[in-house]
Amino acid sequence: MKQYPNTEVVNGRHICPICQQDFAFRSGFRRHYNNVHRDTGDAVGGTERGLGGEIDTKMTSIPLKSKTKAEKEKELLRNIKDIAQEVVQVLPKLQRLTPPIIKKGQLANETWVLLFSDLHLGQLVRAIEVGGLSEYSPAIAKERVEGLAQTIIRVREYHPNKPKELVIACLGDMVDGSIMRGNQQSNIEFGVVKQVIEGVELVSDFIVLLSGHFEKIRFYGVYGNHGRLTRSPTDAPPQENFDLMLYHFVQQRFKGVKGVSIEYTEAQHMIVRVENHNLWLEHGDTVRGWAGYPYYGADRERNNITAMLNLFNEKADYMLIAHHHRLSYFNNIIANGAFPGGDLYSVGRLRRMNMPEQTLCAFHKRHGLVWLRPIQLADPSEMTVKIYE
């Protein structure tokens, strides 16, 4: 075992008794002693001092047992650790920075966009028919619409950059219809006429509630596939759709109301400008795909839209769709969720469902989409799956 002279510790530094050089750690002194003094035969008073007291310097001439490879690696690692400790010891002490207080005037304006779709008002999902995986009715729809409004208001309360404007992109299927499938009459609480009547008031109340927190609200509506008058989508004239009737009466309800504008179209799409960015709005039933959600189909459709608009030197920066009841974001395509979650068709035939969700996002004039937040409309802890024992 190597023996070293004792060192004097002054102000936390180890002093070499031979040359008076100081070190932060005793290990540093040991390396210094081995490299400088041991080979030259320097000693203090003709002896080396170790843990066991005075030792004759002649003992240094006794050949030591050669070290094994494992011992050499272990000593190397120990030396590296000692060197690292010495380096860290002399580094300046870190101090945290004080976060600035952000003032409203320092933040660039944002416009919030709500994807609002697939309300399927009138639909009836009985929990017993889907094994407890879902439940939906007009009463639950009303609760979820009110909950959506309250969540948006709450988000705005604690958001540091409070927007003045809200854009509601209504993407269709606000009514559930009555002729989509042969058994649909047994899965609705009331017919499509009452669906429109109830829907007009529900959507109007929703906008009124939000108008107390946004200086300006812009509402844009495109129709879905559930509001058509024929079972086959190829036989349905675009202008004969109950979603359009709902939008029309909502527009009439807000005629003359300051700060609220309602627009809708008989086309399958709308192009809406938000913070200098063009948003392509459509229901999404024209998007085709396979193996679940049609990511590739949506991407192909967006490329086709870009090619069309290039003919007019225009572009669509973002594409907003619904219909597939699955909230997602990819390649500047924002897909919305749905209010029911699962129903008898999706669970029973497709074996698919998602939690009821809608999408709230924000756009910046220069950066485009700056954040996106899913808003969950139901608490999973309150839902019970039926398990038989």
Buried (B, 14 or more C-beta within 10 A) or exposed (E): EEBBBBBEEEEEBBBBBBEEEBBBBEBBBBBBBEEBBBEEEBBBEEBBBBEEEBBEBEEBEEEEEEEEEEEEEEEEEEEEEBBEEBEEEEEEEEEEEEEEEEEEEEEEEBBBBBBBBBBBBBBBBBBEBBBEBBBBBBEBBBEBBBBBBEBBBEBBEEEEBBBEBBBBBBBBBBBBBBBBBEEBEEBBBBBBEBBBBBBBEBBBBBBBBBBEBBEBBBBBBBBBBBBBBEEEEEEBEEEBBBBBBBBBBBBEBBEEEEEBEBEBBEEBBBBBEBBEBBBBBBBBBBBEBEEEBBBEBBBBBBEEBBEEBEEEEEEBBBBBBBBBBBBBBEEBBBBBBBBBBBBBBBBEEEEBBBBBBBBBBBBBEEEBBBEBEBBBBBEEEEBEEEEEE
